Amino acid sequence: MPTGTEAAAAVPALPPLPAQADRLIALGVHELAGTSAEEFRALAENAARAVGGEGGDGDLLLAVHHGRVPASALAPLLRRAGKPGFVVVDMPDVDAFTPIDTVTVPDAPVYLVAGPDRGDRMADWSPDEALPALTGEGRSPLLLTEGLHWLLQRPEVLERNHCFMTIGSRLRKPGGTLDARTPAIWISNGTGRDGRERRDAPKVGWCWAGNRHTWLGFASTTSRRGPAVAPRRARDTAGHGPEVGGGPGSPSERSSSERTR
């Protein structure tokens, strides 16, 4: 088994949960989730009650359920070198990548992801090798949307030679088998179909499940935590759709890689 990369800098701590909520509101994520800013803050506060505070230790990430705000809506909100994030053109089905069977996501519009880690030590491992290792450590692989939320809060987590895969999200074929692609987030070199104008931009792409990449770790979490109690129920801002106090409300809900240097 490859030993991975050990020389990466430590990733920065996360802001307190109220500051994370404010950041997402400033980006318009609350509107994408179908809530007002006030309702979104209430959801975030309710999630924080589950851990008895505001996440002051810097190890809790506020995430919106993938059924509320999909990866295709989050990726363009990323910024690096003044350039927006994007999804590769050969991944038009990015939002069909949903949690694998071993990943349990809280049935709530907003929830917490504890102890996110970039998984640098697993660089040069394949997804097929990394998943059982993470499971054996009691960790769960991040979803693609969770990785995007992490970068919205801490863009500097994404570094050249130290990017990451989010193998908690996979596409299941009609017959039940998994598509061989596994999602990842890295930095574009501005080559090929990316276009030169996208050089240094954050990029959502994919790699084969059996392939290794020296510059991709495997992002994971120690646990996911739902809200402590049901928040005030309210309809979304359009006056229809799932209630804020209910579940994620997604009709689809279930329970090329380019080298960077």
N, C-alpha and C positions, 0 to 999 in steps of 0.2 A: 504494500500500500504506500502511495506517495506520502512524504512527510509534510508537504504543504509549505506555505510561506510563513515565516515567523517574525519578519522584520517590520511589519506594518505598524504605523502609529496607532495609539489607542483612539477609539472613536469617541466623539464628544458626548457628554451627558445630555439628556433631553431636558427641555424646559419644564417648569411646573405645568400641571394639566390645564389650569385656567389660561395660561399663556398659549398652550397648544391649541385650545379652543379658539382663542382670539386670532391666532395665525390662520386657522382653517376658515374662519369667518371672513377674514381679510381677503382670502383667495376665492371666496364665493362657494366653498364646498358645502356650506349649509344650504344654499339654494339648490345645488345639485342633489342634495339629500331630501329636498322637499320640505324644509323647515324654515322658520324665521330665525334670525340671529338669537332672539330671546329663547326660543324653543331649543335651539342647538346648545346654547350655554347650559340650559337646564338638563339636557341629556348628558352633557359632559360632567356637570356637577354630580349628577346621580351616579355615573360610573365611578367617579372619584370616591364616593361614599363607600363603595365596596372595599376600598383599601384604607379607609379611615383617614384620608388626607388629600393632598394635592400633588402627590408624586414628586415630592421635593428631593428625593434621592437621585432623580435623573434616570431611573431605569424603567419608567412606565410610558408607553406610547399610546396616545389616543387614536383610535381607528374607527372609521365609518364602515359599516358592514358592506361587503362587496356587492350585495344585492341592492343597496341604496345608491352607491356611487361606484361604477365599474372602473377598471384600469384605464380604459380608453378615455375616460373623462379626467382622470387624475394625471396621467402622463404629461399632457400639455402644460400643466401647472408647475412642473419642475423647471428649475433654472440652473444653468451652469455657464459661466463665462458670458452671461447676458443672453443666453440662447435657451429657448423653451425645449422641453423634453418632447419625445415623439415615439411612436410605435413603428417598428419596421413594416415595410409595405407587404411583406410576405407573411404577416401575422394578422390578417383582417378578422380572425376569429378570437382575438385576444380575450374578449369578455366571456368566452365559453370555457376558459380555463378556471375551473372551480375547485374547491377543497378536495383533497384526496381523502380516502376513507378513514385514515388515522388522524385526521385533523378535525377537531370539533370547534366550531365557531359559535360564540354566544348568540342566542336568538334575540338580538337587540340591535337597534339602529346604530348605537355607538358602544364600543367596548374598549377594554384595555389589553395591551400586549406587553407582557412583563419581560424584562431583561433581554431586549433584542441584541443579537450578536451577529456580526458580519461573517463569521466563520472562516476567517483568513487561514487558519491552520489546515483547513481542508482544501485549500487551493491545489489544483492539479489532481483532484479526485473527480470521479464521474458522479452524476446524480444517483446512478444505481448503487454506487459504493457509499455515498454520503448518507442516504436516507436511513439505512439500518444502523449506521454509526450514531446518528443523531438520536434515533429512537432508543438505542442502548444507553445513551447518556441522560435520558429523561427529557430531551428537548424535542420541540416540534418545529418543523420547517415553516418559515414565513410564507404567507400567501403573497401573490404579486401585489395586491392592493395594499397589504401591510408594509411591504418594502417601499412602495411609493409614498405612503403616509410618513414613513421614517425619513425619507429624503425631503419631503415637504417641510419637516421640522428642522432637519439637520442636513442641508445639502452637501456639507463637507464630508459626510460619511462615504460618499462616492468619490473614490480616488483612482487615478490611473494605476494599473497593476493591482488594485485592491477593490474590485467590484464584486458583485454577488448574484447568486442564483436564488430564486424563490420557488423551490420545488414542492411547496405545499399546494400549489395550484397546478393542476394538470387537466388536459382535455380528454374526456372519455368518448370513445368511438361508439356508434350505434350498437355494436355487438358487445360492448362492455369492456373491451380492452383499452388500455391507455395509449393515447397518441405518443409517439416517441419524442416529441418536442417537450422541452422543459424551459419555462420562462426565466429570464435573467435581466438585470439592469446594469448597463455599463456605459462607457463614454464613446461616442462616435468619433471615428477618425476622418469622417467626411469623405469617405471613398464609396465607390459603387453607387447603388441606388439611394444611399443616404444623401448624397449631394455635398459639395464642398462647403456650402453655406452652413451645414450642420456640424462641422468639425467642432469638437469639444462639447457638444450638446449631450444631455442625458438621453439614453436610448433604451427602450424596452424591446428586447429581441428574444431569441430562443437558441437553445443548443440541444443536440441529441442527448438522450438520457444515458447513453453509454460512453460519451466522449469526455475527455479531461481537458481543462484549460488552466494554465498556470496563474491566470489573472482573475479567476472567479472563485470566490469562497461560497459558502452555503449559509445564508441568513436563517436564523432560528430564534425561538423564544422559549422561555421556561414554562410559560402558561398564558392563557387568555382568560380574562375575567369580565363577566357581565355586570350589569347594574345591580345595586343592592336591593332596590325597591322600584316598583313601577312609577315612572314620572307622570306628571299631568298629561292627560290624553288630549291630543289636538290634531286636527286635520292638517295636511300639508298646505302650503301657501296657495296652491291652485284650487283648494277647496274640494279635493277628491283624493282617492288613493288610500294607501294604508295609513293607519293612525300612528302617531309618534310613539305612543305607549305600547304598541304591538310589536310584532316581529319585524324582520328586515323588509318584508313586503316586496320580494322580488318574484316575478313569475317564473324565473329560471332557477330559483334557489333549490339546492340539494343540501339534506341535513344538513443557418446562415450566420451563424455567428461570425462576427468580425473581430479579429485580434486587436487588442488595445495595448499600447506600449507606454 
